[in-house]
Amino acid sequence: MGGVSTFRFWMYRIGYVGVGSTCILLSIIPFDLSANTLPYPDIFYCFTMIYIVRRPEYVPVWAVFFVFFLRDILTQAPLGLFTFLVIMASEVVRANIQAFREYNFWLEWLWVAAIFIVIMVVQQTILALTLSDMPQLMENMLPILLTVLAYPAIVGLVQYGFGLQRPQPGELDAWGKRL
């Protein structure tokens, strides 16, 4: 690992955790207390999938677990359920990373959206089976739709704002392994 690549490697890891912490803080701060406010898209899910599709070495499983479990604790969500589902989804993407790298953006967007919809349906099913207090699936349709629609904007932000690009053919990662 060279000095520059090591620095960049750790900056992207720290940046991932920093963006996650910021998203958590923004989700728990009440900006508007009226009942008719729109729900927010799951921006951090989008960031996680963008990082994993483009540079999975920057997002280890422990970082995904840490940030999403902290979010479950602070938002008083069912402890570990969404964290588990996101980790499973991220590991599926990580296991099929070569296929994801060959996809064009539209197919990537479709897959990330499909994975998010599956996560939400599985979460609703598990909550229903455990007789937990939960919102109806139709109430979750707007956040799902907003998350899917926010993905391209977040990809643009990450690519042009953070400089996180897909690896070029023959490019080496921080450990000198061919991507």
C-alpha positions as CSV (number, residue, x, y, z in Angstrom):
1,M,0.0,0.0,0.0
2,G,1.5,3.3,-1.1
3,G,1.3,6.4,1.0
4,V,-1.2,8.3,-1.2
5,S,-3.5,5.3,-1.7
6,T,-3.4,4.5,2.0
7,F,-4.4,8.0,2.8
8,R,-7.2,8.0,0.2
9,F,-8.3,4.6,1.3
10,W,-8.8,5.7,4.9
11,M,-10.3,9.1,3.9
12,Y,-13.0,7.3,2.0
13,R,-13.7,5.0,5.0
14,I,-13.9,7.9,7.4
15,G,-16.0,9.7,4.9
16,Y,-18.5,6.8,4.7
17,V,-18.8,6.8,8.5
18,G,-19.0,10.6,8.6
19,V,-21.8,10.7,6.0
20,G,-23.6,8.0,7.9
21,S,-23.4,9.9,11.1
22,T,-24.6,13.1,9.4
23,C,-27.6,11.2,7.9
24,I,-28.5,9.8,11.3
25,L,-28.3,13.2,12.9
26,L,-30.4,14.7,10.2
27,S,-33.0,12.0,10.6
28,I,-33.5,12.5,14.3
29,I,-33.5,16.3,14.4
30,P,-37.1,17.5,14.1
31,F,-37.1,20.2,11.4
32,D,-40.9,20.3,11.0
33,L,-43.4,19.1,13.5
34,S,-46.5,19.4,11.3
35,A,-48.3,16.2,10.5
36,N,-48.3,16.6,6.7
37,T,-44.6,16.6,6.0
38,L,-43.1,14.3,3.4
39,P,-40.9,11.5,4.5
40,Y,-37.3,11.5,3.7
41,P,-35.6,9.1,1.3
42,D,-33.2,6.7,2.8
43,I,-30.1,8.6,1.7
44,F,-27.7,6.5,3.6
45,Y,-28.9,3.3,2.0
46,C,-28.1,4.9,-1.4
47,F,-24.7,6.0,-0.2
48,T,-23.9,2.5,1.0
49,M,-24.9,0.9,-2.2
50,I,-23.0,3.5,-4.3
51,Y,-19.9,2.9,-2.2
52,I,-20.2,-0.9,-2.4
53,V,-20.8,-1.0,-6.2
54,R,-18.0,1.4,-6.9
55,R,-15.4,0.6,-4.3
56,P,-16.4,-2.2,-1.9
57,E,-13.0,-2.1,-0.2
58,Y,-13.8,1.3,1.2
59,V,-16.9,-0.1,3.0
60,P,-16.1,-3.1,5.3
61,V,-19.0,-5.0,6.8
62,W,-18.1,-3.6,10.3
63,A,-18.6,0.0,9.1
64,V,-22.0,-0.9,7.6
65,F,-23.0,-2.7,10.8
66,F,-21.8,0.2,13.0
67,V,-23.6,3.0,11.2
68,F,-26.9,1.2,10.6
69,F,-27.0,-0.3,14.1
70,L,-26.4,3.1,15.6
71,R,-29.2,4.4,13.4
72,D,-31.5,1.6,14.7
73,I,-30.6,2.6,18.3
74,L,-31.1,6.3,17.8
75,T,-34.2,6.2,15.7
76,Q,-35.7,3.5,18.0
77,A,-36.3,1.2,15.1
78,P,-36.5,-2.6,15.6
79,L,-33.0,-3.2,16.9
80,G,-30.9,-4.8,14.2
81,L,-33.6,-5.8,11.8
82,F,-32.9,-3.2,9.1
83,T,-29.1,-3.5,9.9
84,F,-29.2,-7.2,9.2
85,L,-31.2,-6.8,6.0
86,V,-28.8,-4.1,4.7
87,I,-25.8,-6.2,5.5
88,M,-27.3,-9.1,3.7
89,A,-28.1,-7.0,0.7
90,S,-24.6,-5.4,0.7
91,E,-23.0,-8.8,0.8
92,V,-25.0,-10.0,-2.1
93,V,-23.9,-7.0,-4.1
94,R,-20.3,-7.5,-2.9
95,A,-20.4,-11.2,-3.9
96,N,-21.6,-10.2,-7.4
97,I,-19.4,-7.1,-7.8
98,Q,-18.0,-8.1,-11.2
99,A,-21.6,-8.2,-12.6
100,F,-22.4,-4.9,-11.0
101,R,-19.3,-3.3,-12.5
102,E,-20.4,-4.4,-16.0
103,Y,-23.9,-3.0,-15.7
104,N,-24.7,0.4,-17.1
105,F,-26.1,3.0,-14.7
106,W,-29.8,2.2,-15.5
107,L,-29.4,-1.5,-14.7
108,E,-27.5,-0.7,-11.5
109,W,-30.3,1.7,-10.5
110,L,-32.9,-1.0,-11.2
111,W,-31.0,-3.6,-9.1
112,V,-30.4,-1.2,-6.2
113,A,-34.1,-0.2,-6.3
114,A,-35.2,-3.9,-6.4
115,I,-33.0,-4.7,-3.5
116,F,-34.4,-1.9,-1.5
117,I,-38.0,-2.9,-2.2
118,V,-37.1,-6.5,-1.2
119,I,-35.6,-5.2,2.1
120,M,-38.7,-3.2,2.9
121,V,-41.0,-6.1,2.1
122,V,-39.0,-8.5,4.2
123,Q,-38.9,-6.1,7.0
124,Q,-42.6,-5.6,6.9
125,T,-43.1,-9.4,6.8
126,I,-40.9,-10.0,9.8
127,L,-42.6,-7.2,11.7
128,A,-46.0,-8.7,10.9
129,L,-44.9,-12.2,11.9
130,T,-43.7,-10.9,15.3
131,L,-46.9,-8.9,15.8
132,S,-44.9,-5.7,16.1
133,D,-46.4,-2.2,15.8
134,M,-45.6,-1.1,12.3
135,P,-46.8,1.2,9.6
136,Q,-48.7,-0.4,6.7
137,L,-46.8,-1.3,3.6
138,M,-48.7,1.4,1.6
139,E,-47.5,4.0,4.1
140,N,-43.9,2.9,3.2
141,M,-44.5,3.2,-0.5
142,L,-43.7,7.0,-0.6
143,P,-40.3,6.6,1.2
144,I,-39.5,3.7,-1.1
145,L,-40.4,5.7,-4.1
146,L,-38.4,8.8,-2.8
147,T,-35.4,6.6,-2.1
148,V,-35.4,5.1,-5.6
149,L,-35.8,8.5,-7.2
150,A,-33.0,10.0,-5.0
151,Y,-30.5,7.4,-6.1
152,P,-29.4,9.1,-9.4
153,A,-28.9,12.4,-7.6
154,I,-26.8,10.8,-4.9
155,V,-24.8,9.0,-7.5
156,G,-24.0,12.3,-9.1
157,L,-23.1,13.9,-5.8
158,V,-20.8,11.0,-4.9
159,Q,-19.1,10.9,-8.3
160,Y,-18.6,14.6,-8.8
161,G,-18.5,15.8,-5.2
162,F,-16.5,13.1,-3.6
163,G,-14.7,11.8,-6.7
164,L,-15.7,8.2,-6.1
165,Q,-15.7,6.6,-9.6
166,R,-16.0,3.1,-10.8
167,P,-12.6,1.4,-11.2
168,Q,-11.1,1.5,-14.7
169,P,-10.1,-1.9,-16.3
170,G,-6.7,-2.9,-14.9
171,E,-6.8,-0.5,-12.0
172,L,-5.3,-1.6,-8.7
173,D,-6.9,-1.3,-5.3
174,A,-5.1,0.0,-2.2
175,W,-3.5,-3.5,-1.6
176,G,-2.2,-3.7,-5.2
177,K,-4.8,-6.3,-6.3
178,R,-6.3,-5.9,-9.7
179,L,-10.0,-4.7,-9.6
